[in-house]
């Protein structure tokens, strides 16, 4: 059975909730930004009360459409400051959201045991060495430094398989790995370095991936992060991310029904309600199919 940090994930466990805590003022979703101790403490207490299983701490926005790159020193300082504050008041498992080896090292040195790398260990050539040394649990996101063409589902599977190979070379057990199909990170163009170039419509790509989540699991639990993202805004014509709550909950419902094992979200309480309800429906459908067989 797979574990992310100290938490069992994937069937037969319930769908888990990963709460987003951004320490980067440039992040696209302003309500998730916490830059001082008081706000971080309040946010952590609220997230735990609302049902979060993990806290994912980020120190630099990687939204493809924003010019948000900061130095590794700044990213690390933001993340480590938040980690220290969280550890003062909570034992909740902490995930560090970075694809830079030096930042990951600083967080892992503090006892963090989950690394969420949106490049799937491919952006920083030193990341596999850090991973091998500290042996964290991993969230590996589909990513390519080169433009990809063709079938979205097949390409995403290929990219995820490559990340699994890198993790294996770093002696990380598959029991400590969760995959992420990278909703929102496949674009024709962008202003940052942390996205995969494609030659087709990005909205169509994201919808195809949501529809075919079960084909992307590769025997691993799957994390899906759709909260307040651009494809929701485009479909609903909601330019401001703060207006995308209902669309986010709808997309998260679809994700759970289609096989997601972890939902990464800005909206912990609302998402928890959705997950509990949808899981109940999914379990009923599974029992009905079993009894009919």
DRENDO-277418 format. One record per residue (C-alpha): residue number from 0; x, y, z. Coordinates in steps of 0.05 Angstrom, whole numbers, padded with zeros to 5 digits. Example, Ala and Ser with C-alpha at 12.3 -4.5 7.8 and 13.67 -1.06 7.14 Angstrom:
BEGIN
  nr     xx     yy     zz
   0  00246 -00090  00156
   1  00273 -00021  00143
END
This chain:
BEGIN
  nr     xx     yy     zz
   0  00000  00000  00000
   1  00026  00069 -00018
   2  00042  00124  00032
   3  00054  00197  00022
   4  00094  00216  00083
   5  00059  00181  00141
   6 -00009  00178  00106
   7 -00035  00118  00067
   8 -00061  00138 -00001
   9 -00097  00103 -00057
  10 -00150  00049 -00052
  11 -00178  00024 -00006
  12 -00164  00089  00032
  13 -00209  00150  00026
  14 -00192  00206 -00022
  15 -00143  00251  00013
  16 -00141  00327  00015
  17 -00077  00367  00003
  18 -00084  00439  00024
  19 -00046  00493 -00013
  20 -00006  00545  00027
  21  00030  00595 -00016
  22  00083  00641  00013
  23  00095  00674 -00055
  24  00060  00742 -00063
  25  00062  00732 -00139
  26  00017  00670 -00137
  27 -00044  00673 -00181
  28 -00095  00657 -00126
  29 -00088  00713 -00076
  30 -00130  00682 -00021
  31 -00078  00625 -00014
  32 -00020  00673  00000
  33  00004  00674  00072
  34  00067  00715  00085
  35  00068  00727  00160
  36  00067  00683  00221
  37 -00003  00702  00245
  38 -00035  00687  00178
  39  00002  00621  00170
  40 -00018  00598  00240
  41 -00091  00616  00228
  42 -00091  00582  00160
  43 -00060  00518  00187
  44 -00110  00512  00243
  45 -00168  00523  00195
  46 -00141  00474  00144
  47 -00134  00419  00196
  48 -00203  00432  00225
  49 -00233  00429  00155
  50 -00202  00362  00140
  51 -00134  00371  00106
  52 -00089  00310  00106
  53 -00028  00347  00081
  54 -00004  00419  00074
  55  00033  00435  00009
  56  00079  00495  00019
  57  00102  00534 -00041
  58  00150  00592 -00045
  59  00147  00610 -00119
  60  00089  00613 -00167
  61  00096  00567 -00227
  62  00034  00589 -00265
  63  00055  00585 -00339
  64  00024  00651 -00357
  65  00058  00692 -00304
  66  00130  00719 -00302
  67  00140  00697 -00230
  68  00209  00667 -00224
  69  00247  00686 -00161
  70  00317  00667 -00137
  71  00328  00600 -00103
  72  00349  00638 -00041
  73  00283  00675 -00037
  74  00242  00613 -00052
  75  00279  00573  00002
  76  00272  00628  00054
  77  00197  00633  00043
  78  00187  00558  00047
  79  00232  00544  00107
  80  00202  00601  00147
  81  00132  00573  00136
  82  00154  00502  00152
  83  00183  00524  00219
  84  00119  00561  00237
  85  00076  00501  00219
  86  00119  00453  00259
  87  00110  00496  00321
  88  00035  00482  00324
  89  00020  00421  00282
  90  00042  00350  00264
  91  00006  00351  00198
  92  00049  00322  00142
  93  00082  00377  00102
  94  00096  00374  00028
  95  00146  00422 -00005
  96  00125  00447 -00074
  97  00190  00459 -00112
  98  00229  00433 -00171
  99  00296  00463 -00148
 100  00345  00417 -00113
 101  00374  00468 -00065
 102  00305  00489 -00041
 103  00283  00417 -00033
 104  00346  00402  00007
 105  00333  00460  00055
 106  00262  00436  00067
 107  00281  00363  00075
 108  00334  00382  00125
 109  00278  00409  00169
 110  00244  00341  00170
 111  00194  00350  00113
 112  00184  00282  00081
 113  00143  00297  00019
 114  00169  00330 -00045
 115  00120  00356 -00096
 116  00161  00368 -00159
 117  00120  00396 -00217
 118  00176  00376 -00265
 119  00175  00304 -00244
 120  00249  00307 -00224
 121  00268  00334 -00293
 122  00279  00409 -00285
 123  00340  00408 -00239
 124  00394  00357 -00255
 125  00413  00355 -00181
 126  00344  00336 -00156
 127  00352  00260 -00164
 128  00414  00264 -00120
 129  00377  00301 -00066
 130  00319  00253 -00070
 131  00365  00193 -00064
 132  00399  00223 -00003
 133  00336  00241  00036
 134  00287  00189  00010
 135  00223  00231  00013
 136  00156  00210 -00013
 137  00145  00241 -00081
 138  00090  00273 -00122
 139  00114  00270 -00194
 140  00082  00315 -00245
 141  00081  00303 -00320
 142  00132  00350 -00352
 143  00177  00358 -00412
 144  00230  00410 -00429
 145  00216  00398 -00502
 146  00153  00411 -00541
 147  00109  00349 -00549
 148  00059  00333 -00603
 149  00003  00283 -00613
 150 -00043  00244 -00567
 151 -00049  00279 -00499
 152 -00063  00217 -00458
 153 -00007  00176 -00489
 154  00042  00233 -00481
 155  00024  00245 -00409
 156  00033  00171 -00393
 157  00101  00172 -00427
 158  00124  00232 -00387
 159  00100  00201 -00322
 160  00135  00136 -00337
 161  00200  00174 -00349
 162  00193  00206 -00280
 163  00181  00138 -00249
 164  00245  00114 -00282
 165  00284  00173 -00253
 166  00255  00160 -00184
 167  00274  00086 -00189
 168  00345  00106 -00207
 169  00346  00146 -00142
 170  00324  00084 -00105
 171  00255  00110 -00086
 172  00204  00055 -00076
 173  00141  00060 -00118
 174  00103  00053 -00052
 175  00125  00125 -00038
 176  00104  00156 -00104
 177  00041  00192 -00127
 178  00031  00216 -00198
 179  00002  00283 -00221
 180 -00023  00292 -00294
 181 -00006  00366 -00293
 182 -00072  00401 -00305
 183 -00057  00472 -00326
 184  00016  00462 -00343
 185  00012  00444 -00417
 186  00011  00507 -00460
 187  00029  00532 -00529
 188  00068  00590 -00498
 189  00082  00619 -00430
 190  00121  00670 -00390
 191  00156  00622 -00342
 192  00200  00561 -00347
 193  00156  00510 -00313
 194  00107  00486 -00366
 195  00106  00436 -00423
 196  00098  00464 -00493
 197  00045  00432 -00537
 198  00023  00449 -00608
 199 -00052  00442 -00594
 200 -00107  00472 -00553
 201 -00090  00470 -00478
 202 -00162  00471 -00456
 203 -00177  00409 -00497
 204 -00115  00375 -00468
 205 -00137  00388 -00396
 206 -00208  00363 -00408
 207 -00182  00300 -00442
 208 -00137  00286 -00383
 209 -00194  00295 -00333
 210 -00237  00248 -00374
 211 -00183  00194 -00376
 212 -00151  00197 -00307
 213 -00156  00122 -00296
 214 -00112  00110 -00357
 215 -00057  00151 -00326
 216 -00049  00117 -00258
 217  00005  00068 -00280
 218 -00007  00028 -00217
 219  00004  00090 -00173
 220 -00043  00135 -00133
 221 -00062  00198 -00172
 222 -00063  00270 -00147
 223 -00105  00320 -00184
 224 -00098  00395 -00176
 225 -00152  00435 -00211
 226 -00170  00487 -00158
 227 -00186  00555 -00189
 228 -00144  00541 -00251
 229 -00148  00574 -00319
 230 -00188  00520 -00355
 231 -00245  00532 -00306
 232 -00241  00606 -00318
 233 -00242  00596 -00393
 234 -00302  00550 -00393
 235 -00342  00593 -00344
 236 -00316  00660 -00370
 237 -00290  00677 -00300
 238 -00227  00717 -00309
 239 -00216  00728 -00234
 240 -00192  00664 -00200
 241 -00231  00682 -00137
 242 -00296  00672 -00178
 243 -00281  00600 -00195
 244 -00301  00563 -00131
 245 -00362  00528 -00159
 246 -00326  00508 -00222
 247 -00269  00482 -00180
 248 -00315  00439 -00139
 249 -00348  00411 -00202
 250 -00280  00394 -00231
 251 -00259  00361 -00166
 252 -00322  00320 -00166
 253 -00307  00295 -00236
 254 -00235  00280 -00215
 255 -00257  00237 -00156
 256 -00308  00199 -00199
 257 -00255  00187 -00251
 258 -00204  00159 -00203
 259 -00166  00214 -00166
 260 -00137  00191 -00099
 261 -00115  00259 -00074
 262 -00145  00328 -00088
 263 -00098  00387 -00081
 264 -00140  00449 -00066
 265 -00144  00521 -00041
 266 -00215  00507 -00014
 267 -00206  00454  00039
 268 -00273  00455  00074
 269 -00314  00459  00010
 270 -00272  00406 -00024
 271 -00277  00359  00036
 272 -00353  00361  00031
 273 -00351  00347 -00043
 274 -00302  00289 -00034
 275 -00343  00256  00021
 276 -00407  00261 -00020
 277 -00377  00238 -00086
 278 -00340  00180 -00053
 279 -00406  00156 -00024
 280 -00436  00156 -00094
 281 -00376  00122 -00124
 282 -00377  00067 -00071
 283 -00450  00054 -00084
 284 -00437  00048 -00159
 285 -00379  00000 -00146
 286 -00422 -00045 -00101
 287 -00478 -00045 -00152
 288 -00431 -00065 -00208
 289 -00401 -00120 -00164
 290 -00470 -00148 -00146
 291 -00490 -00149 -00219
 292 -00428 -00187 -00240
END
